[in-house]
């Protein structure tokens, strides 16, 4: 059984009930099969209040008369007094079996009881049904008609005629007890009498009257004060003045008395011993100058020690800064070494396990370098027929290397195709996302994305090879029901292949013999997924537009393969005016003849775009540049080396702003190492930081970049005045004329 909770509730006034003090006690009884909740409510009506006020007046006159009147009133009660008496009414809420106990006037009808609980339970009174001993009670009957005696008890069952819309829910009692303004006290003399007591709110704090502490339990007990206000003196209507009593205040204070001293000398009647006497001689007299000089020497001594301490602290800080700098240099050296080793390992991994087109470009570039070295070695060491034989053997070996690279390309293409299909299906099934005003991401699934998710999961199950026979049959059955929703030749072919595989599985054919059939089913089902009529979400991600009118837009002829390709399949330079070769033809031409590696230039361009996206998001010049344009900018204009140190490793070079307050452009950049670029971006005044020769060389390369990129219409809009002012040219002179003016 849980602990009882006591609360006070003030309900709405109902008919003749004007003031009520309700005390609710909730008891929960837990049984094995069901639980019963009980709420007890004591109600004091207005009629009881008036009767008790008259009885309080009689009690103030004479206590003996109160006893006699109380006994006589209990013996002779009129019908009105009986009708205004209260009785305990227990209401059992069905079907929750929650018990509510309330004190109710026996003169009121069942309809009044319904209205009372209608406001408490928030259920219409005409929906409430009250039964007694499984028989319905009429609304016009009173508790007296039922046979309830004054201060007696009766138990009803209350249920709802419409439990779906208006269920009988027990009202939750308040969690905090508040003392009511009026309470009813039952006083026992010769008989029981109810006395109404009004509660007065105390407006002052009670005084602390002391207490005691238990020696064993250490519990503290305080003396209680009386709970009544002091009696006020009657107002006589005369203004009275008073003053405080002028009593003397006493306090203790220590007082130091004067000390008297005297000297005593030896005389006839008095002997004074001189055993403890001391001989005092005057010291050397110190002048004011000597005193101040002594203080000055002491101050200088203190200053010397303080300055020594400050110098020691300063040298310690310098030593600590030096150690930190050396540690930083060591960490930087180790970091660069580890980065270089990681770069070599990554490049080795790319050569041994090529996956992307950039990896195969790296392999062909390495093959080109190896071939050039071997040809140079053959030309130096051999001649005549031996040279021709060595070149033929070199050609045969190169052919074998190319064949091995292409085998790796085919294997990587198979793996990449599976990844591309899975990425395509995930993109189709991805929910719609947008960022709300508070910065949070909101996701929403539409009917098309839900359909795409179902098809994606079904395709993954279809291509899964680790299923058992029963699991494979379930997948095929689900796939058959899915494609049979649409009638066409494609779905009919898929159904025929599914029936064939089911028949072979039932015959016990090995899985290895079914690989080709399963691959055909997966291919046709992927074609089914890519059909917008069956999967509307896929229409946004298809490369070939479904509208024939869109095929005539942005379609150009490739001069290499003589096929029409989309404009996105062509890699154009910024100064190109015509469409030439598509990306596939350019990659094939590069592998066959030039065998150049653009991965380093792609990394430089990627770092440049990332830094510009963080610093100036509105910049657009970096997105107009292509790998070929960046290669011209790095190799031709800057000589593929740092403008300051001459470092030629492209892995460590970056293109940064020349003047950081201007947007990046080919005529406002400089090629530097990573550490040099970090130091350059911290400069405030470039003219003071660099030599005149360095500034002149940079300005010259900027002028060449302006001339080259000015042919591009998109970049021509971003160009400023390309002419160099005479004042600016005078600052670029290495030597300046010497004036004859003297200071």
Number of C-alpha atoms within 10 A of each C-alpha: 8 9 8 13 16 18 18 20 18 11 13 13 11 13 10 10 14 12 19 21 20 21 23 23 18 22 20 17 13 12 9 5 5 9 12 15 17 22 25 21 22 22 22 23 20 15 18 19 20 12 15 19 14 11 18 15 11 16 15 10 10 10 11 11 13 18 19 14 15 17 16 12 14 13 9 9 10 10 9 10 15 16 18 19 20 26 23 23 25 22 24 23 23 16 14 16 19 23 23 23 21 20 22 24 28 26 22 19 17 19 19 18 19 21 19 17 18 16 14 15 17 14 20 14 18 13 15 21 17 22 16 13 9 9 10 13 17 13 15 12 14 21 23 17 12 13 11 18 18 19 15 14 16 16 16 21 21 24 22 21 14 12 13 8 9 16 20 23 15 17 12 10 17 13 10 10 14 12 13 16 13 17 19 17 12 11 11 10 12 10 14 13 17 16 19 19 15 11 11 12 11 10 7 7 6 11 9 10 9 9 10 11 11 9 8 6 7 9 9 10 11 11 11 12 10 8 10 9 11 7 6 6 6 6 7 7 6 6 6 6 5 5 5 5 6 6 6 6 5 5 5 5 4 5 6 5 6 6 5 5 5 4 4 8 9 10 8 6 5 8 10 9 8 8 6 5 7 7 4 6 6 5 6 6 7 8 8 9 9 11 10 11 11 12 12 12 11 12 11 12 12 12 12 12 11 12 12 12 12 12 12 12 12 12 12 12 12 12 12 12 12 12 12 12 12 12 12 12 12 12 12 12 12 12 12 13 12 12 12 14 12 12 13 12 12 12 16 12 12 17 18 12 14 21 18 13 14 16 20 22 21 20 24 24 19 16 16 18 13 12 16 12 11 15 15 10 11 17 14 10 9 13 12 8 9 12 16 14 13 17 16 12 12 16 13 12 13 16 12 12 15 16 12 11 16 13 12 16 19 12 13 16 16 11 12 14 12 11 12 13 13 15 12 16 23 15 16 24 23 17 17 11 11 12 10 9 7 6 8 9 10 11 11 10 14 13 10 16 21 16 17 24 20 13 22 21 13 18 21 13 18 20 14 12 12 9 13 9 14 10 12 19 17 12 17 22 15 13 21 19 11 14 19 13 10 13 9 10 9 14 19 15 15 22 20 13 19 20 15 12 20 17 12 15 17 10 9 10 12 10 13 7 10 13 12 11 14 19 13 14 24 18 15 17 22 16 11 18 21 20 16 14 12 16 17 17 24 21 16 11 13 13 8 11 12 13 8 9 8 11 13 10 10 11 15 19 16 20 13 14 12 11 11 14 18 17 15 11 15 18 18 21 17 18 16 11 9 9 15 17 21 25 16 15 16 15 16 13 14 16 19 10 10 13 21 16 19 16 15 17 19 17 15 20 21 14 15 17 18 12 13 21 14 9 11 12 11 10 14 18 16 18 12 12 18 16 20 16 17 20 19 15 21 22 11 11 18 18 14 19 20 24 17 13 10 14 15 14 12 17 14 17 22 23 24 25 21 23 17 16 8 10 18 22 24 26 23 21 21 25 26 25 25 16 11 16 19 12 10 19 14 9 13 12 9 14 12 9 11 11 12 16 12 14 15 16 13 20 19 14 20 21 17 15 19 21 12 15 20 17 13 15 11 15 19 12 9 13 13 9 8 12 7 10 9 9 8 9 11 11 14 18 12 10 9 9 6 6 6 6 5 4 3
